[in-house]
Amino acid sequence: MDNLIARCIRLIPSLAPCWYAIPLRLIVGCGFMEHGFAKLARGPESFIGILSALGVFVPQVSAWATILVEILGGLAVLAGLFIPLASVPMIAVLLVAIFTVHLPNGFSSIKLQSVTAAGAHFGQPGYETDLLYLAALVALVLGGSGPFALDRTLFRWWSGHKTVSSN
């Protein structure tokens, strides 16, 4: 019985706990980058118009800041590069999205309205996905960036470089 409970707690006992970070970095990094690139593909003017309609302060600056945070922050998370630093503006973008867009739509990110011959029709998403991104960023900040993280490689290189240089 103890073996069964242990197996349920850790499906692959020999795998180090830090590996949780890899799927989180992949989904958060790629997800943020996709949102940023989508805003660029539709034209930043379109996003500026949306922010203006929402009454966001200085929509031109806010639009470009959001696009840059999504693309560069997503790239930093994907690469495992300074995640605690990169997550600050990313969390700010998520909180603004929750309170200016998604909160009135409720929690669920899937609002099936109808199904026709043309396919499923969905309503406006709630803040569920934003909370999942927030939780993943917090997990990465608290638990570390995991294996294959660029910041660890840079830190090891910098530590070795300083030691060699000081001799």
Buried (B, 14 or more C-beta within 10 A) or exposed (E): EEEEEEEEEEEEEEEEEEEBBBEBBEBBBBBBBEBBBEBEEEEBEEBBEBBBEEEBEEBEEBBBBBBEBBBBBBBBBBBBBBBEEBBEBBBEBBEBBBEBBBEEBBEEBEEEEEEEEEEEEEEEBBBBBBBBBBEBBEBBBEBBBBEEBBBBEEEEEEEEEEEEEEE
